[in-house]
Amino acid sequence: MKIKLETLQHQTDALAAIDKAFYGMDQMTKDPNAKYIYANPLVKYRYSDKANIDIKMETGTGKTYVYTRMMYELHQKYGLFKFVIAVPSPSIKEGTRSFITSNYAKQHFSEFYENTRIQLNVINAGDFSARSGRRNFPAQLSEFVEATRQNVNQIEVLLVNQGMLHSKSMHRDDYDQTLLGGETSPIKAIAATRPVVIIDEPQRFPRGKKFYEDIEEIKPQLIVRFGATFPETTTGRGKNKVTKIDYYRGEPQFNLDAVASFNQGLVKGIDIDYPDMTEKQVDNLYKVKSVKAKKLVLTQQGKDYPLNVGENLADIDPSFEGNITYAGGTDHELSNGLALSKDMKLIPGTFAQNYQDEIISQALDCHFKAEQENFLRSNSGDNAPKIKTLSLFFIDSITSFRGENNSKGWLAQHFEDILTKKLKNLIEHYELAIDDREKEYLSFLQTTLHSLRSEHQNVYAGYFSEDRGSSDADIQAEVEDILSNKEKLLSFKDKNGKWLTRRFLFSKWTLREGWDNPNVFTIAKLRTSGSEISKIQEVGRGLRLPVDETGHRLNQDEWQSRLSFLIGYDEKDFAQKLVGEINDDSSIKLNQEELTDDMIKLIVKVRQNSDPKFDEDQLLNDLDKRNVITRSNKFKNDVQLNGKTMSGYEALCQLYPELEQQTRVAKDRIRDKNSKDNITVKLRKQNWQQLKSLWLQLAKRQMIKLDPSVNKDAETVARNVFNDSDNTIFVLQRPQIIHQEIDTASGEAMVRETPADYSAEYLTMNYGKFLKILAKETDLSVNLLNNLMIKAIKRLRNNANYINEKTLGNLIQTFNKQFNERIKTSYSYESLNFSASTSIYNAKKQDFVNSVPASVIGIYQSDSTSDEKYLYDRPPLRYDSADPELKILQRSYGPKISVFGKLPKQAIKIPRFDNGTTTPDFIFKIDNGNKPIYLVIETKAENMRLGDEEIRIIQQKYFNQLKESGVYYRMATSEQEVHDLINKLENGELN
């Protein structure tokens, strides 16, 4: 299996934001060293915060991808070729190195940046070691510093962690060699290259602290920071104390916060579980009263229990199992690695082996539940690609996993015993399978059990800091698989067709940051981490969306993916804390006492998507009319709304639910064991049965049949595009800068910006690569494209400089736009003689499913009364947009409506002529004598986005063929429009 990197919209948006925020190159400089071949060309507003850029992206959304592609972009457009990536830790450094040097990343970026490569230079501890009595620079440092602009196809990148950057080796100047003809200090040599610095995890590099001062010493012209969290600054004291996030320009230039990441389905949802404890065990709680390097004091019910370094917790309470002592030191750790702090609570029962066994057992149950769904993919159609399922266990001691003399530790043995029992039960279940995919899963399980029983099992693996340098071949194979063989871990079979059964991974916090694998579906913590930050980092290891066995990344609309996170009882409030942290990450702070300007702006912005005329005055007038706010925009205490008394803030949220939708994580995205009931929505099967005759038709697999004239149309469009009558498609491409000048002609100073080329050399592409991409993106034959290109270049006086990325992009975009416009009605649907399963329907059983994941109906929920006509159990109502979806659902309908409801995503899967599928939003069944009418509705905002009209045409064409079955289709932008349609259909006013 090969991972396929795909450009996602939010990553494209981030790159566009960087491009917009970058001021360009300084062409007016009189600096005599501007063209120094060892250094970057000069950036406008260099060395100032005005030029620096902040990109906020939540964990798991691909910030490493974005800053890697940013380097290619800045090199291609502006000639910048020296970048320093500063990361906090060696583990994050390893993760970054692994991505940039991976074959799948190189292949992906080569499609956009032909003949351009990144030379990654990584500095590690020990690289400065003196050899033969001489103190020399590491080769990779010399490579970075002394590379020149003359190699126009190479980007030099220096990757270093903060500890290395701060080290004496980087700052000393007594080396026995020089760089750039005279520099003897690594820091000064790097500074001479005028680098662009990328800071990963900026909260670990706060301004004014030592690690940021190291960044300043290498004198970056431009700093671009990427992270989910940024450092804070505090000014004033007491009541005047103000804490705010330290952004270079006051706000991030791109902001993909945690709320948006979860609500938009850019990361997995999270389910949090923990084994219960008896009331007696819970009450037996100790609190850390004080903790010092050499002494720990616990307290319980007013009595203190001191412990010196080396003394055992079992001496205080025998329930503290596992021979755990106080190790002390500056980190105030127990011998199992748990860092203690004042007021921390310790429950002895969570340290017991049988409690950890219970966590393992529950984690394996979660694993196999996800694995069966991911392997079988029963509601994804026939032969949907399988998804490898991985689980990660954080443990407190390597000795519990690896015993002495190559033996198994007690934890590994317990894990094997528990896993063996669960495998045997599953095998027994699937031995009766008749379905081919289930038989295949049986084979996978049997091979897993066989490997687990063998001398050199390949089912689980561990990676610990102590493993570095181990001579044990089995251990090194495990480490290699975990750290470097991501594609192998994601694959089901090797090149010889044999099952790859390794999917359970163990670590002692070594994989807490830097490492990730998108197919981690379960994380189990067998002890508390003692740190809120590390908890978030641990969740981050499993947030990324999964890939299937073809390497395709599955978004939440394609496949609902969730992370099961197993913790101990002592962290049972983790879900609540995590939700709080995510909500706090929103840039809009909700004030329950007063309607703030930020809250007003947010509501108006969202409402204008469906009602362009909506403004602040309309909002305030509505709230004033409903007696929600005072004249000074304070919320009133007792507001009457829909027969209920509530606060003004609560009334605002009911009237304008988009306020909390945009600033609060949706309820089903993070769930603990007490809130899981709503993770699925139960279908009212008796109501769905009223749609059964229609669904038997909708389940038929459809094939798009293009009209015979389409091929001729494609050739006609292509010839028209290549003629370029407006001279806008074939263009020359040079790197550009933005020139700014002050214009005072109008009587006031204004800044005018104009783009300008800064290089005499044109950017071009290899012709073979140009044709290959053009053929792939247009589905036109290479022969036709080659003939058209020959004619075009001849017309352009044989100037091959027109063969470049801009011309390529213009050709692809213009052709596809004109061709799609031409053929959007030049096809028909041909029904095939077999049915396909969808999110709502099991084709093999010819029946509707019993329940669906709540989020495929809608990511938000609202209280509601029950309605016997609705297709699902309610309350609550599930929806994706407050207007018009929620308003449609909240409306009452007449007696002729027998059933209605919102359709789940992928409920019908109408094939699109431009690839993919589409499903409308609502269905209503209207009683009409012996022949019922089915009203199918697609909802869109009034100011429709690009592509909405294409969806309407596709869906209209599909449902037109079902008119004889009583199906009526319409796109609607308001609940009133739907209501009017129903009235007209009930009254026979529409055919």
Secondary structure, 3 states (H helix, E strand, C coil): CCCCCCCCHHHHHHHHHHHHHCCCECCCCCCCCCCCCCCCCCECCCCCCCCCEEEEECCCCCHHHHHHHHHHHHHHHHCCCEEEEEECCHHHHHHHHHHHHCHHHHHHHHCCCCCCEEEEEECCCCCCCCECCECCCCHHHHHHHHCCCCCCCEEEEEEEEHHHHCCHHHHCCCCCCCECCCECCHHHHHHCCCCEEEEECHHHCCCCCHHHHHHHHCCCCEEEEEECCCCEEEECCHHHCEEEECCCCCCCCEEECHHHHHHCCCCCEEEEECCCCCHHHHHCCEEEEEECCCEEEEEECCEEEEEECCCEHHHCCCCCCCCCEEEECCCCEECCCCECCCCCEECHHHHCHHHHHHHHHHHHHHHHHHHHHHHHCCCCCCCCCCCCCEEEEECCCHHHCECHHHCECHHHHHHHHHHHHHHHHHHHHHCCCCCHHHHHHHHHHHHHHHHHHCCCCCCEEEECHHHCCCCCHHHHHHHHHHHCCHHHHCCCECCCCCECCCCEEEECCCCCCCCCCCCEEEEEECCCCCCHHHHHHHHHCCCCCCECCCCCECCCCCCCCEEEEECCHHHCCHHHHHHHHHHHCCCCCCCCCECCHHHHHHHHHHHCCCCCCCCHHHHHHHHHHCCCECCCCEECCCEEECCEEECHHHHHHHHCCHHHHHHCCCCCCEEECCCHHHHEEEECHHHHHHHHHHHHHHCEEEEEEECCCHHHHHHHHHHHHHHCCCCCCCCCCCCEEEEEEEECCCCCCEEEEEEEECCCCCCCCCHHHHHHHHHHHHCCCHHHHHHHHHHHHHHCCCCHHHCCHHHHHHHHHHHHHHHHHHHCCCEEEEEEEEECCCCCEECCCCEECCEEEHHHCCCEEECCCCCCCECECCCCEEECCHHHHHHHHHCCCCCCEEEEEECCCCCCCEECCCCCEECCCEEEEECCCCCCEEEEEEECCCCCCCCHHHHHHHHHHHHHCCHHHCEEEEEECCHHHHHHHHHHHHCCCCC
